[in-house]
Amino acid sequence: MKKIFEKIRREQVIGVIMGVVIAYAITAISFIGAAIAITYTNLQETALPAIVMISVVLSVLVAGFDSARKADNKGWLWGMVAGLLYAIVFIGIIVWVADGFIPDMRQLTLLALSLVGGGVGGAIGINFKK
């Protein structure tokens, strides 16, 4: 187990964290845009689940892409790590705001989309290394 952690460079961990931070910035911008659109247009609140899922997928794609650019290899894995971290924080925020954890398919879907989206973004990102 110690050998595994010895192979992980500090830059890779920072890359994952920065990727997730950028992903949350994208999420915040898209949520603010959706709130403005719902307030000032005819867009209904029933569109919110789709907006959230699209925002999550785009955000974790970017997180995976950015994380993999700092990696030496296995970009898909680093992208999935970024997606998992994104999902854990997102679900943690949901639990905090909802004042308790009520497991349902939305959290499972969010987790699955985050893992797959991060992995795809990582696979693309490893090929765009600096």
N, CA, C and O atoms as CSV, one atom per row, in Angstrom:
chain,resi,resn,atom,element,x,y,z
A,1,MET,N,N,0.835,-1.193,0.000
A,1,MET,CA,C,0.000,0.000,0.000
A,1,MET,C,C,0.873,1.247,0.000
A,1,MET,O,O,0.528,2.253,-0.620
A,2,LYS,N,N,1.995,1.180,0.691
A,2,LYS,CA,C,2.878,2.330,0.757
A,2,LYS,C,C,3.453,2.665,-0.616
A,2,LYS,O,O,3.655,3.836,-0.938
A,3,LYS,N,N,3.717,1.636,-1.430
A,3,LYS,CA,C,4.254,1.871,-2.768
A,3,LYS,C,C,3.255,2.610,-3.654
A,3,LYS,O,O,3.641,3.404,-4.512
A,4,ILE,N,N,1.991,2.347,-3.441
A,4,ILE,CA,C,0.964,3.029,-4.226
A,4,ILE,C,C,1.003,4.524,-3.943
A,4,ILE,O,O,0.964,5.342,-4.862
A,5,PHE,N,N,1.081,4.870,-2.661
A,5,PHE,CA,C,1.094,6.282,-2.300
A,5,PHE,C,C,2.400,6.958,-2.661
A,5,PHE,O,O,2.427,8.173,-2.854
A,6,GLU,N,N,3.481,6.205,-2.757
A,6,GLU,CA,C,4.757,6.778,-3.161
A,6,GLU,C,C,4.731,7.180,-4.635
A,6,GLU,O,O,5.421,8.119,-5.031
A,7,LYS,N,N,3.944,6.481,-5.446
A,7,LYS,CA,C,3.873,6.776,-6.874
A,7,LYS,C,C,3.010,8.001,-7.177
A,7,LYS,O,O,3.118,8.583,-8.256
A,8,ILE,N,N,2.162,8.389,-6.241
A,8,ILE,CA,C,1.282,9.529,-6.464
A,8,ILE,C,C,2.079,10.811,-6.197
A,8,ILE,O,O,2.606,11.026,-5.106
A,9,ARG,N,N,2.147,11.638,-7.217
A,9,ARG,CA,C,2.854,12.895,-7.084
A,9,ARG,C,C,1.937,13.962,-6.502
A,9,ARG,O,O,0.714,13.894,-6.621
A,10,ARG,N,N,2.552,14.926,-5.884
A,10,ARG,CA,C,1.796,16.025,-5.293
A,10,ARG,C,C,1.019,16.782,-6.373
A,10,ARG,O,O,-0.106,17.223,-6.138
A,11,GLU,N,N,1.618,16.929,-7.550
A,11,GLU,CA,C,0.974,17.651,-8.643
A,11,GLU,C,C,-0.318,16.966,-9.086
A,11,GLU,O,O,-1.276,17.628,-9.485
A,12,GLN,N,N,-0.334,15.644,-9.014
A,12,GLN,CA,C,-1.534,14.916,-9.403
A,12,GLN,C,C,-2.682,15.192,-8.432
A,12,GLN,O,O,-3.824,15.392,-8.847
A,13,VAL,N,N,-2.370,15.202,-7.145
A,13,VAL,CA,C,-3.401,15.466,-6.136
A,13,VAL,C,C,-3.896,16.905,-6.271
A,13,VAL,O,O,-5.099,17.160,-6.198
A,14,ILE,N,N,-2.977,17.839,-6.466
A,14,ILE,CA,C,-3.371,19.238,-6.659
A,14,ILE,C,C,-4.199,19.381,-7.934
A,14,ILE,O,O,-5.158,20.151,-7.973
A,15,GLY,N,N,-3.827,18.636,-8.977
A,15,GLY,CA,C,-4.602,18.658,-10.219
A,15,GLY,C,C,-6.036,18.195,-10.020
A,15,GLY,O,O,-6.961,18.778,-10.585
A,16,VAL,N,N,-6.226,17.157,-9.225
A,16,VAL,CA,C,-7.580,16.668,-8.937
A,16,VAL,C,C,-8.363,17.726,-8.166
A,16,VAL,O,O,-9.516,18.012,-8.491
A,17,ILE,N,N,-7.742,18.298,-7.157
A,17,ILE,CA,C,-8.430,19.311,-6.343
A,17,ILE,C,C,-8.786,20.533,-7.188
A,17,ILE,O,O,-9.902,21.046,-7.106
A,18,MET,N,N,-7.840,20.993,-7.992
A,18,MET,CA,C,-8.108,22.154,-8.842
A,18,MET,C,C,-9.186,21.839,-9.881
A,18,MET,O,O,-10.015,22.694,-10.195
A,19,GLY,N,N,-9.175,20.632,-10.407
A,19,GLY,CA,C,-10.213,20.236,-11.349
A,19,GLY,C,C,-11.593,20.275,-10.718
A,19,GLY,O,O,-12.556,20.715,-11.346
A,20,VAL,N,N,-11.689,19.818,-9.480
A,20,VAL,CA,C,-12.978,19.828,-8.781
A,20,VAL,C,C,-13.403,21.261,-8.453
A,20,VAL,O,O,-14.586,21.593,-8.538
A,21,VAL,N,N,-12.449,22.102,-8.081
A,21,VAL,CA,C,-12.771,23.505,-7.798
A,21,VAL,C,C,-13.306,24.187,-9.062
A,21,VAL,O,O,-14.306,24.903,-9.011
A,22,ILE,N,N,-12.639,23.961,-10.186
A,22,ILE,CA,C,-13.113,24.529,-11.452
A,22,ILE,C,C,-14.493,23.975,-11.806
A,22,ILE,O,O,-15.352,24.703,-12.304
A,23,ALA,N,N,-14.698,22.692,-11.549
A,23,ALA,CA,C,-16.002,22.081,-11.829
A,23,ALA,C,C,-17.096,22.732,-10.988
A,23,ALA,O,O,-18.201,22.955,-11.482
A,24,TYR,N,N,-16.806,23.037,-9.734
A,24,TYR,CA,C,-17.807,23.693,-8.897
A,24,TYR,C,C,-18.049,25.130,-9.327
A,24,TYR,O,O,-19.156,25.640,-9.158
A,25,ALA,N,N,-17.053,25.786,-9.872
A,25,ALA,CA,C,-17.271,27.124,-10.423
A,25,ALA,C,C,-18.224,27.050,-11.613
A,25,ALA,O,O,-19.122,27.881,-11.745
A,26,ILE,N,N,-18.029,26.063,-12.471
A,26,ILE,CA,C,-18.926,25.865,-13.617
A,26,ILE,C,C,-20.338,25.543,-13.133
A,26,ILE,O,O,-21.318,26.062,-13.666
A,27,THR,N,N,-20.433,24.685,-12.123
A,27,THR,CA,C,-21.741,24.334,-11.569
A,27,THR,C,C,-22.440,25.557,-11.002
A,27,THR,O,O,-23.632,25.759,-11.235
A,28,ALA,N,N,-21.703,26.375,-10.257
A,28,ALA,CA,C,-22.299,27.571,-9.658
A,28,ALA,C,C,-22.797,28.533,-10.734
A,28,ALA,O,O,-23.894,29.082,-10.624
A,29,ILE,N,N,-21.993,28.733,-11.767
A,29,ILE,CA,C,-22.403,29.627,-12.855
A,29,ILE,C,C,-23.652,29.096,-13.554
A,29,ILE,O,O,-24.567,29.859,-13.863
A,30,SER,N,N,-23.687,27.790,-13.802
A,30,SER,CA,C,-24.860,27.231,-14.486
A,30,SER,C,C,-26.100,27.277,-13.599
A,30,SER,O,O,-27.202,27.499,-14.100
A,31,PHE,N,N,-25.942,27.073,-12.294
A,31,PHE,CA,C,-27.096,27.151,-11.395
A,31,PHE,C,C,-27.609,28.588,-11.296
A,31,PHE,O,O,-28.819,28.812,-11.265
A,32,ILE,N,N,-26.705,29.554,-11.247
A,32,ILE,CA,C,-27.120,30.957,-11.205
A,32,ILE,C,C,-27.831,31.321,-12.508
A,32,ILE,O,O,-28.858,32.001,-12.498
A,33,GLY,N,N,-27.274,30.861,-13.623
A,33,GLY,CA,C,-27.928,31.104,-14.912
A,33,GLY,C,C,-29.313,30.482,-14.972
A,33,GLY,O,O,-30.246,31.092,-15.493
A,34,ALA,N,N,-29.453,29.276,-14.445
A,34,ALA,CA,C,-30.763,28.614,-14.427
A,34,ALA,C,C,-31.739,29.369,-13.537
A,34,ALA,O,O,-32.914,29.501,-13.879
A,35,ALA,N,N,-31.271,29.860,-12.412
A,35,ALA,CA,C,-32.144,30.618,-11.509
A,35,ALA,C,C,-32.626,31.905,-12.176
A,35,ALA,O,O,-33.791,32.281,-12.054
A,36,ILE,N,N,-31.719,32.571,-12.878
A,36,ILE,CA,C,-32.107,33.789,-13.593
A,36,ILE,C,C,-33.100,33.460,-14.696
A,36,ILE,O,O,-34.091,34.167,-14.883
A,37,ALA,N,N,-32.830,32.382,-15.426
A,37,ALA,CA,C,-33.728,31.988,-16.514
A,37,ALA,C,C,-35.114,31.630,-15.995
A,37,ALA,O,O,-36.116,31.998,-16.609
A,38,ILE,N,N,-35.184,30.927,-14.888
A,38,ILE,CA,C,-36.479,30.552,-14.318
A,38,ILE,C,C,-37.220,31.792,-13.816
A,38,ILE,O,O,-38.440,31.889,-13.940
A,39,THR,N,N,-36.474,32.734,-13.253
A,39,THR,CA,C,-37.095,33.937,-12.705
A,39,THR,C,C,-37.637,34.858,-13.790
A,39,THR,O,O,-38.741,35.387,-13.658
A,40,TYR,N,N,-36.874,35.054,-14.856
A,40,TYR,CA,C,-37.225,36.082,-15.822
A,40,TYR,C,C,-37.736,35.571,-17.168
A,40,TYR,O,O,-37.999,36.373,-18.063
A,41,THR,N,N,-37.880,34.272,-17.329
A,41,THR,CA,C,-38.420,33.731,-18.577
A,41,THR,C,C,-39.563,32.773,-18.262
A,41,THR,O,O,-39.978,32.641,-17.111
A,42,ASN,N,N,-40.053,32.122,-19.276
A,42,ASN,CA,C,-41.147,31.150,-19.105
A,42,ASN,C,C,-40.651,29.756,-18.755
A,42,ASN,O,O,-41.439,28.811,-18.721
A,43,LEU,N,N,-39.366,29.615,-18.495
A,43,LEU,CA,C,-38.805,28.309,-18.129
A,43,LEU,C,C,-39.408,27.848,-16.802
A,43,LEU,O,O,-39.413,28.584,-15.815
A,44,GLN,N,N,-39.912,26.624,-16.802
A,44,GLN,CA,C,-40.577,26.095,-15.611
A,44,GLN,C,C,-39.569,25.419,-14.670
A,44,GLN,O,O,-38.498,24.986,-15.096
A,45,GLU,N,N,-39.927,25.339,-13.407
A,45,GLU,CA,C,-39.072,24.681,-12.414
A,45,GLU,C,C,-38.962,23.181,-12.659
A,45,GLU,O,O,-38.055,22.537,-12.131
A,46,THR,N,N,-39.842,22.630,-13.428
A,46,THR,CA,C,-39.773,21.203,-13.738
A,46,THR,C,C,-38.543,20.879,-14.575
A,46,THR,O,O,-38.171,19.712,-14.699
A,47,ALA,N,N,-37.912,21.890,-15.146
A,47,ALA,CA,C,-36.695,21.689,-15.940
A,47,ALA,C,C,-35.449,21.578,-15.059
A,47,ALA,O,O,-34.375,21.232,-15.551
A,48,LEU,N,N,-35.580,21.864,-13.777
A,48,LEU,CA,C,-34.412,21.869,-12.880
A,48,LEU,C,C,-33.661,20.543,-12.815
A,48,LEU,O,O,-32.432,20.568,-12.880
A,49,PRO,N,N,-34.316,19.381,-12.691
A,49,PRO,CA,C,-33.543,18.134,-12.645
A,49,PRO,C,C,-32.677,17.926,-13.887
A,49,PRO,O,O,-31.542,17.462,-13.776
A,50,ALA,N,N,-33.191,18.259,-15.049
A,50,ALA,CA,C,-32.396,18.125,-16.271
A,50,ALA,C,C,-31.241,19.111,-16.282
A,50,ALA,O,O,-30.134,18.766,-16.695
A,51,ILE,N,N,-31.486,20.326,-15.835
A,51,ILE,CA,C,-30.427,21.340,-15.768
A,51,ILE,C,C,-29.330,20.893,-14.812
A,51,ILE,O,O,-28.145,21.053,-15.106
A,52,VAL,N,N,-29.715,20.337,-13.678
A,52,VAL,CA,C,-28.729,19.872,-12.696
A,52,VAL,C,C,-27.888,18.745,-13.278
A,52,VAL,O,O,-26.665,18.760,-13.140
A,53,MET,N,N,-28.513,17.773,-13.923
A,53,MET,CA,C,-27.763,16.641,-14.467
A,53,MET,C,C,-26.835,17.072,-15.603
A,53,MET,O,O,-25.701,16.602,-15.682
A,54,ILE,N,N,-27.298,17.953,-16.475
A,54,ILE,CA,C,-26.440,18.450,-17.549
A,54,ILE,C,C,-25.264,19.226,-16.966
A,54,ILE,O,O,-24.129,19.083,-17.421
A,55,SER,N,N,-25.539,20.037,-15.970
A,55,SER,CA,C,-24.478,20.808,-15.313
A,55,SER,C,C,-23.462,19.893,-14.651
A,55,SER,O,O,-22.259,20.135,-14.742
A,56,VAL,N,N,-23.930,18.849,-13.988
A,56,VAL,CA,C,-23.025,17.899,-13.332
A,56,VAL,C,C,-22.148,17.192,-14.357
A,56,VAL,O,O,-20.937,17.076,-14.166
A,57,VAL,N,N,-22.747,16.723,-15.433
A,57,VAL,CA,C,-21.971,16.003,-16.449
A,57,VAL,C,C,-20.905,16.902,-17.058
A,57,VAL,O,O,-19.747,16.500,-17.172
A,58,LEU,N,N,-21.284,18.111,-17.447
A,58,LEU,CA,C,-20.294,19.037,-18.016
A,58,LEU,C,C,-19.204,19.379,-17.009
A,58,LEU,O,O,-18.028,19.458,-17.363
A,59,SER,N,N,-19.591,19.578,-15.768
A,59,SER,CA,C,-18.618,19.935,-14.729
A,59,SER,C,C,-17.625,18.807,-14.470
A,59,SER,O,O,-16.425,19.060,-14.362
A,60,VAL,N,N,-18.099,17.579,-14.370
A,60,VAL,CA,C,-17.161,16.484,-14.094
A,60,VAL,C,C,-16.321,16.142,-15.320
A,60,VAL,O,O,-15.203,15.648,-15.178
A,61,LEU,N,N,-16.838,16.394,-16.517
A,61,LEU,CA,C,-16.007,16.245,-17.711
A,61,LEU,C,C,-14.806,17.194,-17.625
A,61,LEU,O,O,-13.671,16.810,-17.906
A,62,VAL,N,N,-15.081,18.427,-17.235
A,62,VAL,CA,C,-14.003,19.410,-17.090
A,62,VAL,C,C,-13.073,19.014,-15.946
A,62,VAL,O,O,-11.854,19.131,-16.074
A,63,ALA,N,N,-13.632,18.547,-14.830
A,63,ALA,CA,C,-12.798,18.128,-13.693
A,63,ALA,C,C,-11.897,16.965,-14.080
A,63,ALA,O,O,-10.711,16.957,-13.748
A,64,GLY,N,N,-12.449,15.992,-14.775
A,64,GLY,CA,C,-11.652,14.856,-15.225
A,64,GLY,C,C,-10.590,15.267,-16.223
A,64,GLY,O,O,-9.453,14.801,-16.152
A,65,PHE,N,N,-10.952,16.136,-17.152
A,65,PHE,CA,C,-10.014,16.631,-18.157
A,65,PHE,C,C,-8.847,17.343,-17.486
A,65,PHE,O,O,-7.685,17.065,-17.782
A,66,ASP,N,N,-9.165,18.264,-16.580
A,66,ASP,CA,C,-8.127,19.040,-15.909
A,66,ASP,C,C,-7.263,18.167,-15.006
A,66,ASP,O,O,-6.052,18.370,-14.927
A,67,SER,N,N,-7.862,17.213,-14.335
A,67,SER,CA,C,-7.114,16.318,-13.453
A,67,SER,C,C,-6.148,15.448,-14.232
A,67,SER,O,O,-5.015,15.234,-13.800
A,68,ALA,N,N,-6.582,14.949,-15.364
A,68,ALA,CA,C,-5.753,14.040,-16.159
A,68,ALA,C,C,-4.583,14.759,-16.810
A,68,ALA,O,O,-3.556,14.140,-17.087
A,69,ARG,N,N,-4.721,16.041,-17.055
A,69,ARG,CA,C,-3.612,16.780,-17.661
A,69,ARG,C,C,-2.395,16.842,-16.742
A,69,ARG,O,O,-1.273,17.031,-17.214
A,70,LYS,N,N,-2.604,16.687,-15.449
A,70,LYS,CA,C,-1.499,16.693,-14.486
A,70,LYS,C,C,-0.945,15.291,-14.238
A,70,LYS,O,O,0.079,15.142,-13.571
A,71,ALA,N,N,-1.597,14.283,-14.758
A,71,ALA,CA,C,-1.193,12.895,-14.508
A,71,ALA,C,C,-0.174,12.426,-15.534
A,71,ALA,O,O,-0.089,12.962,-16.639
A,72,ASP,N,N,0.592,11.420,-15.151
A,72,ASP,CA,C,1.550,10.816,-16.069
A,72,ASP,C,C,0.898,9.756,-16.944
A,72,ASP,O,O,1.251,9.595,-18.113
A,73,ASN,N,N,-0.055,9.037,-16.367
A,73,ASN,CA,C,-0.757,7.984,-17.085
A,73,ASN,C,C,-2.090,7.726,-16.392
A,73,ASN,O,O,-2.387,8.325,-15.359
A,74,LYS,N,N,-2.878,6.844,-16.959
A,74,LYS,CA,C,-4.191,6.474,-16.411
A,74,LYS,C,C,-5.082,7.697,-16.187
A,74,LYS,O,O,-5.608,7.908,-15.094
A,75,GLY,N,N,-5.237,8.480,-17.222
A,75,GLY,CA,C,-6.073,9.671,-17.124
A,75,GLY,C,C,-7.501,9.354,-16.748
A,75,GLY,O,O,-8.129,10.107,-16.004
A,76,TRP,N,N,-8.029,8.240,-17.255
A,76,TRP,CA,C,-9.391,7.853,-16.925
A,76,TRP,C,C,-9.555,7.644,-15.420
A,76,TRP,O,O,-10.589,7.991,-14.849
A,77,LEU,N,N,-8.523,7.071,-14.775
A,77,LEU,CA,C,-8.591,6.824,-13.338
A,77,LEU,C,C,-8.571,8.136,-12.553
A,77,LEU,O,O,-9.347,8.319,-11.615
A,78,TRP,N,N,-7.679,9.045,-12.945
A,78,TRP,CA,C,-7.616,10.335,-12.261
A,78,TRP,C,C,-8.886,11.132,-12.501
A,78,TRP,O,O,-9.339,11.864,-11.621
A,79,GLY,N,N,-9.461,10.994,-13.686
A,79,GLY,CA,C,-10.741,11.637,-13.956
A,79,GLY,C,C,-11.859,11.074,-13.095
A,79,GLY,O,O,-12.714,11.814,-12.608
A,80,MET,N,N,-11.847,9.765,-12.911
A,80,MET,CA,C,-12.863,9.143,-12.052
A,80,MET,C,C,-12.686,9.554,-10.596
A,80,MET,O,O,-13.668,9.723,-9.873
A,81,VAL,N,N,-11.444,9.713,-10.164
A,81,VAL,CA,C,-11.190,10.189,-8.798
A,81,VAL,C,C,-11.762,11.599,-8.632
A,81,VAL,O,O,-12.401,11.900,-7.624
A,82,ALA,N,N,-11.530,12.460,-9.627
A,82,ALA,CA,C,-12.083,13.813,-9.580
A,82,ALA,C,C,-13.611,13.773,-9.578
A,82,ALA,O,O,-14.248,14.511,-8.826
A,83,GLY,N,N,-14.199,12.919,-10.411
A,83,GLY,CA,C,-15.650,12.778,-10.444
A,83,GLY,C,C,-16.214,12.273,-9.127
A,83,GLY,O,O,-17.256,12.739,-8.665
A,84,LEU,N,N,-15.518,11.319,-8.529
A,84,LEU,CA,C,-15.956,10.787,-7.230
A,84,LEU,C,C,-15.886,11.862,-6.151
A,84,LEU,O,O,-16.809,11.996,-5.347
A,85,LEU,N,N,-14.799,12.624,-6.129
A,85,LEU,CA,C,-14.667,13.704,-5.149
A,85,LEU,C,C,-15.762,14.745,-5.357
A,85,LEU,O,O,-16.355,15.230,-4.394
A,86,TYR,N,N,-16.027,15.086,-6.614
A,86,TYR,CA,C,-17.106,16.029,-6.930
A,86,TYR,C,C,-18.442,15.509,-6.389
A,86,TYR,O,O,-19.188,16.248,-5.748
A,87,ALA,N,N,-18.734,14.239,-6.651
A,87,ALA,CA,C,-20.014,13.658,-6.226
A,87,ALA,C,C,-20.131,13.599,-4.705
A,87,ALA,O,O,-21.196,13.877,-4.153
A,88,ILE,N,N,-19.055,13.243,-4.033
A,88,ILE,CA,C,-19.091,13.167,-2.566
A,88,ILE,C,C,-19.383,14.535,-1.963
A,88,ILE,O,O,-20.201,14.656,-1.051
A,89,VAL,N,N,-18.718,15.555,-2.470
A,89,VAL,CA,C,-18.956,16.910,-1.964
A,89,VAL,C,C,-20.377,17.356,-2.300
A,89,VAL,O,O,-21.061,17.944,-1.462
A,90,PHE,N,N,-20.818,17.077,-3.520
A,90,PHE,CA,C,-22.164,17.471,-3.949
A,90,PHE,C,C,-23.221,16.800,-3.086
A,90,PHE,O,O,-24.160,17.456,-2.633
A,91,ILE,N,N,-23.082,15.519,-2.856
A,91,ILE,CA,C,-24.047,14.800,-2.012
A,91,ILE,C,C,-23.953,15.300,-0.575
A,91,ILE,O,O,-24.968,15.391,0.115
A,92,GLY,N,N,-22.745,15.624,-0.119
A,92,GLY,CA,C,-22.591,16.211,1.217
A,92,GLY,C,C,-23.330,17.533,1.353
A,92,GLY,O,O,-23.941,17.801,2.388
A,93,ILE,N,N,-23.278,18.354,0.321
A,93,ILE,CA,C,-24.016,19.623,0.328
A,93,ILE,C,C,-25.518,19.358,0.347
A,93,ILE,O,O,-26.264,20.042,1.048
A,94,ILE,N,N,-25.960,18.370,-0.421
A,94,ILE,CA,C,-27.380,18.014,-0.430
A,94,ILE,C,C,-27.823,17.567,0.962
A,94,ILE,O,O,-28.889,17.960,1.435
A,95,VAL,N,N,-27.009,16.751,1.610
A,95,VAL,CA,C,-27.336,16.267,2.962
A,95,VAL,C,C,-27.387,17.431,3.934
A,95,VAL,O,O,-28.273,17.495,4.787
A,96,TRP,N,N,-26.446,18.344,3.810
A,96,TRP,CA,C,-26.391,19.496,4.710
A,96,TRP,C,C,-27.604,20.406,4.517
A,96,TRP,O,O,-28.217,20.842,5.493
A,97,VAL,N,N,-27.949,20.691,3.269
A,97,VAL,CA,C,-29.072,21.577,2.982
A,97,VAL,C,C,-30.397,20.907,3.316
A,97,VAL,O,O,-31.301,21.555,3.845
A,98,ALA,N,N,-30.522,19.619,3.014
A,98,ALA,CA,C,-31.769,18.898,3.261
A,98,ALA,C,C,-31.904,18.454,4.711
A,98,ALA,O,O,-32.936,17.907,5.100
A,99,ASP,N,N,-30.868,18.687,5.512
A,99,ASP,CA,C,-30.878,18.345,6.938
A,99,ASP,C,C,-31.100,16.847,7.156
A,99,ASP,O,O,-31.936,16.442,7.964
A,100,GLY,N,N,-30.342,16.039,6.429
A,100,GLY,CA,C,-30.411,14.600,6.585
A,100,GLY,C,C,-30.230,13.898,5.258
A,100,GLY,O,O,-30.445,14.478,4.194
A,101,PHE,N,N,-29.839,12.664,5.335
A,101,PHE,CA,C,-29.587,11.891,4.118
A,101,PHE,C,C,-30.757,10.974,3.851
A,101,PHE,O,O,-31.098,10.118,4.666
A,102,ILE,N,N,-31.364,11.165,2.701
A,102,ILE,CA,C,-32.440,10.305,2.258
A,102,ILE,C,C,-31.977,9.682,0.949
A,102,ILE,O,O,-32.086,10.306,-0.107
A,103,PRO,N,N,-31.460,8.449,1.007
A,103,PRO,CA,C,-30.940,7.849,-0.223
A,103,PRO,C,C,-32.060,7.581,-1.233
A,103,PRO,O,O,-33.118,7.047,-0.898
A,104,ASP,N,N,-31.786,7.968,-2.469
A,104,ASP,CA,C,-32.719,7.663,-3.547
A,104,ASP,C,C,-31.932,7.544,-4.849
A,104,ASP,O,O,-30.704,7.626,-4.855
A,105,MET,N,N,-32.639,7.354,-5.926
A,105,MET,CA,C,-31.995,7.127,-7.213
A,105,MET,C,C,-31.255,8.360,-7.731
A,105,MET,O,O,-30.330,8.231,-8.534
A,106,ARG,N,N,-31.649,9.548,-7.282
A,106,ARG,CA,C,-30.964,10.752,-7.756
A,106,ARG,C,C,-29.510,10.778,-7.304
A,106,ARG,O,O,-28.629,11.141,-8.083
A,107,GLN,N,N,-29.248,10.397,-6.054
A,107,GLN,CA,C,-27.866,10.367,-5.575
A,107,GLN,C,C,-27.065,9.286,-6.293
A,107,GLN,O,O,-25.900,9.496,-6.632
A,108,LEU,N,N,-27.676,8.150,-6.521
A,108,LEU,CA,C,-27.007,7.070,-7.236
A,108,LEU,C,C,-26.722,7.470,-8.687
A,108,LEU,O,O,-25.654,7.173,-9.223
A,109,THR,N,N,-27.677,8.138,-9.308
A,109,THR,CA,C,-27.489,8.630,-10.673
A,109,THR,C,C,-26.388,9.685,-10.714
A,109,THR,O,O,-25.550,9.680,-11.617
A,110,LEU,N,N,-26.390,10.580,-9.744
A,110,LEU,CA,C,-25.354,11.606,-9.651
A,110,LEU,C,C,-23.976,10.971,-9.511
A,110,LEU,O,O,-23.022,11.391,-10.166
A,111,LEU,N,N,-23.878,9.971,-8.666
A,111,LEU,CA,C,-22.604,9.280,-8.464
A,111,LEU,C,C,-22.149,8.582,-9.747
A,111,LEU,O,O,-20.982,8.669,-10.126
A,112,ALA,N,N,-23.076,7.892,-10.409
A,112,ALA,CA,C,-22.728,7.186,-11.645
A,112,ALA,C,C,-22.316,8.167,-12.747
A,112,ALA,O,O,-21.325,7.942,-13.441
A,113,LEU,N,N,-23.071,9.244,-12.904
A,113,LEU,CA,C,-22.728,10.242,-13.919
A,113,LEU,C,C,-21.389,10.901,-13.618
A,113,LEU,O,O,-20.624,11.203,-14.533
A,114,SER,N,N,-21.107,11.124,-12.350
A,114,SER,CA,C,-19.841,11.745,-11.965
A,114,SER,C,C,-18.663,10.823,-12.261
A,114,SER,O,O,-17.629,11.273,-12.755
A,115,LEU,N,N,-18.813,9.559,-11.966
A,115,LEU,CA,C,-17.735,8.607,-12.247
A,115,LEU,C,C,-17.499,8.452,-13.748
A,115,LEU,O,O,-16.361,8.510,-14.214
A,116,VAL,N,N,-18.572,8.256,-14.494
A,116,VAL,CA,C,-18.439,8.072,-15.939
A,116,VAL,C,C,-17.954,9.357,-16.605
A,116,VAL,O,O,-17.043,9.322,-17.432
A,117,GLY,N,N,-18.557,10.485,-16.250
A,117,GLY,CA,C,-18.153,11.758,-16.839
A,117,GLY,C,C,-16.711,12.109,-16.518
A,117,GLY,O,O,-15.979,12.585,-17.385
A,118,GLY,N,N,-16.298,11.878,-15.275
A,118,GLY,CA,C,-14.911,12.126,-14.904
A,118,GLY,C,C,-13.955,11.212,-15.641
A,118,GLY,O,O,-12.885,11.646,-16.067
A,119,GLY,N,N,-14.330,9.951,-15.796
A,119,GLY,CA,C,-13.493,9.006,-16.528
A,119,GLY,C,C,-13.344,9.380,-17.993
A,119,GLY,O,O,-12.249,9.294,-18.548
A,120,VAL,N,N,-14.426,9.790,-18.616
A,120,VAL,CA,C,-14.376,10.210,-20.017
A,120,VAL,C,C,-13.541,11.481,-20.155
A,120,VAL,O,O,-12.705,11.583,-21.053
A,121,GLY,N,N,-13.765,12.440,-19.272
A,121,GLY,CA,C,-12.968,13.666,-19.297
A,121,GLY,C,C,-11.504,13.391,-19.064
A,121,GLY,O,O,-10.647,14.018,-19.685
A,122,GLY,N,N,-11.203,12.461,-18.177
A,122,GLY,CA,C,-9.815,12.071,-17.925
A,122,GLY,C,C,-9.170,11.391,-19.115
A,122,GLY,O,O,-8.004,11.638,-19.425
A,123,ALA,N,N,-9.929,10.534,-19.780
A,123,ALA,CA,C,-9.403,9.861,-20.971
A,123,ALA,C,C,-9.092,10.855,-22.074
A,123,ALA,O,O,-8.116,10.692,-22.806
A,124,ILE,N,N,-9.916,11.883,-22.194
A,124,ILE,CA,C,-9.652,12.920,-23.186
A,124,ILE,C,C,-8.495,13.804,-22.721
A,124,ILE,O,O,-7.627,14.164,-23.515
A,125,GLY,N,N,-8.486,14.149,-21.443
A,125,GLY,CA,C,-7.491,15.069,-20.898
A,125,GLY,C,C,-6.067,14.533,-20.934
A,125,GLY,O,O,-5.129,15.307,-21.126
A,126,ILE,N,N,-5.882,13.239,-20.754
A,126,ILE,CA,C,-4.533,12.671,-20.752
A,126,ILE,C,C,-3.877,12.854,-22.116
A,126,ILE,O,O,-2.651,12.890,-22.218
A,127,ASN,N,N,-4.683,12.969,-23.156
A,127,ASN,CA,C,-4.147,13.163,-24.497
A,127,ASN,C,C,-3.868,14.630,-24.822
A,127,ASN,O,O,-3.305,14.932,-25.874
A,128,PHE,N,N,-4.252,15.534,-23.940
A,128,PHE,CA,C,-4.014,16.968,-24.123
A,128,PHE,C,C,-3.027,17.504,-23.105
A,128,PHE,O,O,-3.071,18.685,-22.760
A,129,LYS,N,N,-2.135,16.651,-22.620
A,129,LYS,CA,C,-1.158,17.069,-21.616
A,129,LYS,C,C,-0.278,18.179,-22.164
A,129,LYS,O,O,0.000,18.258,-23.361
A,130,LYS,N,N,0.150,19.033,-21.242
A,130,LYS,CA,C,1.079,20.102,-21.615
A,130,LYS,C,C,2.474,19.563,-21.784
A,130,LYS,O,O,3.393,20.319,-22.098
